[in-house]
Amino acid sequence: MSPQPKHPSLSLKSRIVASALLLNLVLLPLIGMALSDAFRVAMTDAEQSEMSAAMYGILALAEVEDDELVLPATLQDKQFNVDQSGLYALVTNPQGEILWRSASLLSMSLPQPLPFPAMGQRQFGEMSFNGTPHFIFSFSAGFSAPTPNDEAFDFAVHIIKTEAALAATQAEFTEKIWHWLFILMAILLLLQAGWLWWTLRPISRFRQELAAVEQGKQQHLNSQYPSELAKVAEQINLLISNEQRQRQRYRNALSDLAHSLKTPLAVLSSIKQLPDEAQEPIHNISANISHQLKRAQSSGNAAWHQGIEVKPIAEKLARTLPKIHRDKPLTISLNIEDNPLFYGEEGDLTELLGNLLDNACKAAKQQVRFSANKRQGELLMVIEDDGPGIAPEQREAIFQRGVRADTYEKGHGVGLAIVKDLLTTYQGSWQIERSQALGGAQFNIHLPK
């Protein structure tokens, strides 16, 4: 039996659509996240610069009198003077003791611990203060001793600012970014849909023309195609022309052979001196020659076939075969779905179904059932009967020329051999099993397009 055809891979259209969706659903969100992150970094740098400026402002006001730090109670930036304003300042010594704090911290518990950078260094980071996230900017400085015996006065200035304003600004920016990204995504999808239609239009037209040639509606590919497809179309047209010429030459040669063989046989059959016993073999030889020549002209391997509807052929055989097998009350039921097509010669389809149904009628008691449908790109035909069935050891043997199943009382055992030849020609496959519905033999025939 021939191997089953492989399933095709994803189409070019599917691949391009998947690529476009990947671009929109992955790249644009990544751009949005990158912009949002860059905005937060820029805003954080701006906050650090503002806090650094505030720190220098406080540092400029600091003085030391009698080993004590002196700073004004109110500062120029009003936020330092309003309780719980979100902007706070304080000064600590190296031991962590609070030397001064702004008025905005009067009713709040002081944050602990606070960093103390190396002398002359600054430190910026985040901390949790009063249960909410805050930025903290620390800078260490000192007053040098006026005499060698006095100790230097070291301290650190801390600026603390809530992140609430930045978070609100960040949320507003992110909302706008995603709003415009979704609009951009919709515009890109529309542009990509138009671009996809325009790009794949020649391929769609190419496929339609191939289907028209395959179904016999036109002889060649006639449209103008882009350079990538033009050479393919040219080669296909050349292939079609060569195949048609070869088939015609082949048929002419076979026709000449038929005439050259039939004429001597006709002369032999007309000789009166030949005994009557020789007439029947001569007649059988002539019939076999006609049959085999007809079979040899089958175009099963041809490059192109017009689709032949299975239903009319099956209906014709269903009307004819019960008249041939009048010795039994025979019923042939048909179940044909989706109007399946056979891609080959009409005579080959008639011979294929005729032999299978005829053998089923010989074995059947009363019922024969024929089903046909399209399944996964192939033609599936099922022939069942209510006869005794075919033993497993006979299922391969009956396809050999001259062999028939014991349940078949008529025929010369060549019908199924012809079926096998046809299936091999059309790269089809078959299975024989027991019919679950009728109890007899069941022939499953698979024919790829």
C-alpha positions in Angstrom: 0.0 0.0 0.0 1.2 3.5 -0.8 2.2 5.8 2.1 -0.3 8.4 3.1 0.5 11.9 1.8 2.2 14.4 4.2 0.3 17.3 5.5 1.4 20.7 4.1 3.2 23.1 6.3 1.9 26.6 7.3 1.0 28.7 4.3 2.9 31.9 3.5 -0.2 33.9 4.5 -0.3 32.3 7.9 3.4 32.9 8.4 3.2 36.6 7.5 0.1 37.1 9.6 1.8 35.4 12.6 4.9 37.7 12.0 2.7 40.8 11.9 0.9 39.8 15.1 4.2 39.0 16.8 5.4 42.5 15.8 2.3 44.2 17.2 1.8 42.1 20.3 5.4 41.8 21.4 7.4 44.7 20.0 5.0 47.5 20.7 4.4 46.5 24.4 8.2 46.3 24.8 8.5 49.8 23.4 5.8 51.0 25.8 7.6 49.4 28.8 10.9 50.8 27.7 9.4 54.3 27.4 7.7 54.1 30.8 11.0 52.9 32.4 13.0 55.7 30.7 10.4 58.3 31.8 10.8 57.1 35.5 14.6 57.2 35.2 14.4 60.7 33.9 12.0 61.8 36.6 14.1 60.2 39.3 17.2 62.1 38.0 15.2 65.3 38.1 14.1 64.6 41.7 17.7 63.9 42.7 18.8 67.2 41.1 16.0 69.1 43.0 16.9 67.5 46.3 20.6 68.2 45.7 19.8 71.9 45.1 17.7 72.0 48.3 20.6 70.3 50.2 23.0 73.0 49.1 20.5 75.7 50.1 20.4 74.3 53.6 24.2 73.8 53.7 24.7 77.4 52.8 22.7 78.5 55.8 24.4 76.2 58.3 26.7 77.7 60.9 28.4 76.3 64.1 28.4 78.3 67.3 29.7 76.9 70.6 30.0 73.4 69.1 26.3 73.5 68.0 24.8 73.6 64.6 22.7 76.7 63.9 20.1 76.7 61.2 17.0 79.0 60.8 13.6 77.7 61.9 12.1 78.4 58.6 13.5 77.9 55.1 12.9 79.6 51.8 11.1 76.5 50.3 7.7 76.7 51.9 7.3 72.9 51.8 10.0 72.6 54.5 7.8 74.8 56.7 4.5 73.0 56.4 3.9 70.0 58.6 3.7 66.6 56.7 4.1 68.4 53.4 6.1 65.5 51.8 9.4 67.3 51.7 11.6 67.1 54.8 15.1 68.0 55.9 17.2 67.1 58.9 20.8 67.1 60.0 22.6 64.3 61.9 26.0 63.8 63.4 28.2 60.7 62.7 26.6 59.0 65.8 23.1 59.3 64.2 21.9 62.0 66.6 19.4 64.6 65.2 21.0 68.0 65.2 18.3 69.8 63.3 15.0 69.1 61.5 12.7 71.1 59.4 9.2 72.3 60.5 7.6 69.7 58.2 8.8 67.0 60.6 7.5 68.5 63.8 4.6 66.0 64.3 6.2 63.0 62.7 8.4 60.3 64.1 11.9 60.6 62.7 13.2 58.0 60.3 15.8 55.6 61.7 18.5 54.7 60.8 19.8 57.3 58.4 22.9 56.9 56.2 26.1 58.8 56.8 28.2 58.9 53.6 31.9 59.3 53.6 33.0 62.9 54.0 32.3 65.0 51.0 30.3 62.2 49.3 26.6 62.1 48.5 24.2 59.2 48.5 20.8 58.9 46.8 18.3 56.1 47.3 14.8 55.0 48.4 13.4 54.3 51.9 10.1 53.6 53.5 9.0 56.5 55.7 5.7 56.8 57.6 4.6 53.6 55.7 5.0 55.1 52.2 8.0 55.1 49.7 10.2 58.2 49.8 13.5 59.3 48.1 16.4 60.2 50.4 19.4 62.3 49.5 22.3 62.5 52.0 25.4 64.5 51.9 28.2 64.6 54.5 30.1 67.8 55.3 32.1 69.3 58.2 33.5 72.5 59.6 37.2 72.5 60.1 38.6 73.3 63.6 39.8 76.8 64.1 42.8 75.7 66.1 44.8 72.5 66.1 43.5 71.4 69.5 39.8 71.7 68.5 38.0 68.9 66.9 36.3 69.2 63.4 32.5 69.4 63.4 31.1 66.7 61.0 27.5 66.3 60.0 25.2 65.0 57.3 22.3 66.8 55.6 19.3 64.6 54.6 16.6 65.6 52.2 13.6 63.3 52.2 10.8 63.6 49.6 7.7 61.5 49.0 7.4 59.5 45.8 3.6 60.2 45.5 3.9 63.1 43.0 6.3 61.1 40.8 4.0 58.0 41.0 1.0 60.0 39.9 3.0 61.6 37.1 4.3 58.2 36.1 0.8 56.7 36.1 -0.5 59.5 33.9 2.4 59.1 31.5 2.0 55.3 31.3 -1.8 55.7 30.6 -1.1 58.1 27.8 1.6 55.9 26.4 -0.6 52.8 26.3 -3.5 54.8 24.9 -1.4 56.0 21.9 0.3 52.6 21.5 -3.1 50.9 21.2 -4.1 53.5 18.5 -0.8 52.9 16.8 -1.3 49.1 17.0 -4.8 49.4 15.3 -3.3 51.6 12.6 -0.4 49.2 12.0 -2.8 46.2 11.8 -4.9 48.0 9.2 -1.8 49.0 7.2 -0.4 45.4 7.5 -3.7 43.9 6.4 -3.7 46.1 3.3 0.0 45.4 2.7 -0.6 41.6 3.1 -3.5 41.7 0.6 -1.4 43.6 -1.9 1.7 41.4 -1.4 -0.1 38.1 -1.6 -2.6 39.0 -4.4 -0.3 37.5 -7.1 0.1 34.3 -5.2 -3.7 34.0 -4.7 -4.2 34.7 -8.5 -1.5 32.1 -9.2 -3.3 29.5 -7.1 -6.7 30.3 -8.7 -5.2 29.8 -12.2 -3.6 26.5 -11.2 -7.0 25.3 -9.9 -8.6 26.4 -13.2 -5.9 24.5 -15.2 -6.3 21.5 -12.9 -10.1 21.5 -13.4 -9.8 21.9 -17.2 -11.2 25.4 -17.3 -8.1 26.8 -19.1 -5.1 25.3 -20.7 -2.3 27.5 -19.3 -1.4 30.2 -16.8 -2.2 33.5 -18.6 -1.8 36.3 -16.0 1.3 38.5 -15.6 3.2 37.8 -12.4 6.0 39.4 -10.4 9.5 38.3 -11.4 9.7 35.8 -8.5 6.6 34.0 -9.9 7.0 34.7 -13.6 9.7 32.0 -14.0 7.7 29.4 -12.1 4.6 30.2 -14.3 6.7 29.9 -17.4 8.1 26.5 -16.3 4.6 25.2 -15.4 3.2 26.3 -18.8 6.1 24.5 -20.5 5.4 21.4 -18.4 1.7 21.4 -19.3 2.5 21.8 -23.0 5.1 19.0 -23.0 2.8 16.7 -20.9 -0.1 17.2 -23.3 2.0 16.5 -26.4 3.5 13.4 -24.8 0.1 12.1 -23.8 -1.2 12.7 -27.4 1.8 10.9 -28.9 1.4 8.1 -26.5 -2.2 7.6 -27.3 -1.5 7.8 -31.0 1.1 5.1 -30.7 -1.2 2.9 -28.7 -4.0 3.4 -31.2 -1.6 2.3 -34.0 -0.6 -0.8 -31.9 -4.2 -1.7 -31.3 -4.9 -1.7 -35.0 -1.8 -3.6 -35.8 -2.8 -6.4 -33.4 -6.5 -6.5 -34.1 -6.0 -6.9 -37.8 -4.1 -10.2 -37.6 -6.6 -11.5 -35.0 -9.5 -10.6 -37.2 -7.9 -12.5 -40.1 -7.3 -15.5 -37.8 -10.9 -15.5 -36.6 -12.2 -15.4 -40.2 -10.3 -18.5 -41.2 -12.9 -21.2 -41.7 -10.5 -24.0 -41.3 -9.8 -23.1 -37.7 -11.7 -25.3 -35.2 -14.5 -23.8 -33.1 -12.3 -24.4 -30.0 -9.8 -21.8 -31.3 -12.4 -19.1 -31.9 -13.1 -18.4 -28.2 -9.4 -18.0 -27.3 -8.9 -15.6 -30.2 -11.9 -13.7 -29.1 -10.6 -13.5 -25.5 -7.2 -12.4 -26.7 -8.8 -9.6 -28.8 -10.9 -8.5 -25.8 -7.9 -8.6 -23.4 -5.8 -6.6 -25.9 -8.5 -3.9 -26.1 -8.9 -3.9 -22.4 -5.2 -3.6 -21.7 -4.6 -0.9 -24.3 -7.5 1.0 -22.8 -5.9 0.6 -19.4 -2.5 1.7 -20.7 -4.0 5.0 -21.9 -5.0 5.8 -18.4 -3.5 9.2 -17.4 -3.1 8.4 -13.7 0.4 9.8 -13.8 -0.5 12.8 -15.9 0.5 16.2 -14.5 -3.0 17.7 -14.6 -6.5 16.2 -14.2 -10.0 17.7 -14.4 -12.0 16.7 -11.3 -14.7 14.1 -12.0 -17.7 14.0 -9.7 -18.0 10.6 -8.0 -21.7 10.8 -7.4 -23.0 10.4 -11.0 -20.7 7.4 -11.7 -21.8 5.7 -8.4 -25.5 6.4 -9.1 -25.2 4.9 -12.6 -23.5 1.7 -11.3 -26.1 1.5 -8.5 -28.8 1.4 -11.1 -27.0 -1.1 -13.4 -25.5 -3.7 -11.1 -28.8 -5.0 -9.5 -30.0 -5.7 -13.0 -26.9 -7.8 -13.7 -27.2 -9.7 -10.4 -30.9 -10.6 -10.7 -30.5 -13.9 -8.8 -30.7 -12.1 -5.5 -32.8 -9.3 -4.0 -29.9 -6.8 -4.1 -30.0 -3.2 -2.7 -27.2 -0.8 -3.3 -27.3 2.3 -1.0 -25.2 5.4 -1.5 -23.9 7.9 1.1 -21.9 10.6 -0.7 -21.0 13.8 1.2 -19.4 17.1 0.1 -19.6 16.3 -3.6 -16.1 14.7 -3.7 -14.0 14.7 -6.9 -11.8 12.1 -8.5 -8.8 13.6 -10.2 -8.3 11.4 -13.2 -9.9 9.8 -16.2 -13.7 9.2 -16.0 -13.1 5.7 -17.5 -10.7 4.9 -14.7 -13.1 5.9 -12.0 -15.9 3.8 -13.7 -13.6 0.8 -13.9 -12.4 1.2 -10.3 -15.9 1.5 -8.8 -17.4 -1.0 -11.2 -15.0 -3.7 -10.1 -15.3 -3.0 -6.4 -19.1 -2.8 -6.5 -19.4 -5.8 -8.7 -17.3 -7.9 -6.4 -19.3 -6.7 -3.4 -22.5 -7.6 -5.3 -21.2 -11.1 -5.9 -20.4 -11.6 -2.2 -23.5 -9.8 -0.8 -26.7 -11.5 0.3 -28.9 -8.5 0.0 -27.1 -5.2 0.8 -24.2 -3.3 -0.6 -23.3 0.2 0.8 -21.1 2.8 -0.9 -19.8 5.9 0.9 -17.6 8.7 -0.4 -16.3 11.9 1.1 -13.4 14.3 1.2 -11.1 13.9 4.2 -7.8 15.8 4.9 -7.3 16.6 1.2 -8.0 13.1 -0.1 -10.9 11.1 -1.5 -12.1 8.3 0.8 -14.4 5.7 -0.7 -15.8 2.8 1.4 -17.6 -0.3 -0.1 -19.4 -2.6 2.3 -21.5 -5.8 1.9 -23.5 -8.2 4.1 -21.7 -11.3 2.8 -19.5 -13.7 4.7 -16.5 -11.3 4.5 -12.9 -12.0 3.6 -10.6 -14.0 5.8 -7.5 -12.1 7.0 -5.2 -14.5 5.2 -7.0 -13.8 1.9 -7.0 -10.0 2.1 -3.7 -9.6 0.2 -4.0 -12.6 -2.0 -7.3 -11.5 -3.7 -5.5 -8.5 -5.2 -3.2 -10.8 -7.2 -4.2 -11.5 -10.8 -6.1 -14.7 -11.2 -6.9 -15.1 -7.5 -10.4 -14.7 -6.1 -11.9 -15.2 -2.7 -13.8 -18.4 -2.1 -17.0 -16.5 -1.5 -17.0 -15.2 -5.1 -18.5 -17.8 -7.4 -18.2 -15.8 -10.5 -15.4 -14.0 -12.4 -11.8 -14.8 -13.4 -10.1 -13.1 -10.5 -8.8 -10.1 -12.5 -11.2 -7.4 -11.2 -9.4 -6.6 -8.0 -6.0 -6.9 -9.7 -7.2 -4.1 -12.1 -8.3 -2.2 -9.0 -4.8 -2.6 -7.5 -3.2 -1.4 -10.8 -5.4 1.6 -10.9 -4.7 2.5 -7.2 -1.0 2.1 -7.8 -1.2 4.3 -10.9 -3.0 7.0 -8.9 -0.8 6.6 -5.8 -3.8 5.4 -3.8 -4.0 3.0 -0.9 -6.5 0.5 0.4 -7.4 -1.5 3.5 -9.7 -4.5 3.8 -11.6 -5.2 7.1 -14.9 -6.4 8.4 -17.9 -4.1 8.1 -19.2 -3.1 11.5 -22.6 -2.1 10.0 -23.3 -5.0 7.5 -21.0 -7.8 8.8 -19.4 -8.6 5.5 -16.2 -7.2 3.8 -15.3 -3.5 3.8 -12.9 -2.0 1.3 -11.5 1.4 2.3 -10.0 3.3 -0.7 -7.8 6.4 -0.2 -6.9 8.5 -3.2 -4.8 11.6 -2.8 -5.6 14.7 -4.9 
